[in-house]
Amino acid sequence: MGWPIVVSEGFAAGAVLLILRKDEGKNMQTTTLCSQCDLPEDTCKCDRYCCYCQGQQGVRLCMDGKYYCPDCREACEISVAQSTAQSNG
């Protein structure tokens, strides 16, 4: 059904590769990782500030692996990454 999509998860911790097929689509859960430490938001220990304005209020990890404040998220039209706590609950 098309080429597989290869995603590197935890690159710094052994380059674990996940191969996702396009036809698995809707039921496949993915985890967005911090672009600096390759950890999910709930375990990331990086200093959290907006990658554009350096603000610290309401900063969340977004789908591109960077942290954004609410205003910059809206301006860039980027969505917050779903945390593992939200996906398990």
N, C-alpha and C positions, 0 to 999 in steps of 0.2 A: 504493500500500500504506500510506498514511498520510502525515502531514506530514513534511517533511525536518527534520532537526535541524541547527541552525546553531551552530557553535562558533567563537568568536573565538580565534585562535592568534596570539601575538605582537602583541597589541593595541597596545603602545607602539611597535612597529616597523612600523607601516603598516596595522594592522587587517586582516590577511589573514583572510578568512573561508573556512572549509571547510564544505561542505554534505555532510552524511552522510545517506544514505537508510537507513531502518530495515531494508530487506530485504538490505542488505550485511552486516549484523550480525557474524557470527563471524569473518570474515576481515579486518575493518577494524581497523587498528591506530591507536590514538590516543596522543598524548603529553600527559602532565599537566605543566603549567607552574607555576612558583613564582608565588604570588599577588602578590608584590611586584615582581619584575623581569620576569615573563613569559618566563622561560628554563627549559629542562628542568634537572633536578637536577644532571646531570653538568657543566653549564656555568654554573650559578647561582653568583654570587659574594656572595650575601647572607650576613649573620651567621646561623648556623644554631643555633636553640634551639627548644625545644618551645613551641608557641603557648599551652599551658595552664600548665605548671609552670616554664617557662623553663630546664629542664634541658638539658644539652649532650651527654649520653652516649647514643649510639646513635640520634641524631636522623635521621629520614628524611622525604623529601617524600611526602605521602600524596595520595589521590585528590581531595581538595578544594583542593589547591594550597598547603596549609600544612604546616609541619614539626611532627612529633610524636616524643616519646621512646617507647620500647617500652611502658612502663606506661600512658601516656595513649592510645596506639594501641589497646591491648587494652581499656581502660575505655570508649573511645569507639566501639569496634568499627569502626575504619576501616582500610582496607588500604593498604599501601605502593604508591606509583605505580611502575609498571614503567619502569626506566631504558632509554634507547636502547641502552646497552651490552648489557643483558640481552636485549633484543628482537632485536638483530643477531647474537647469538652462539648 
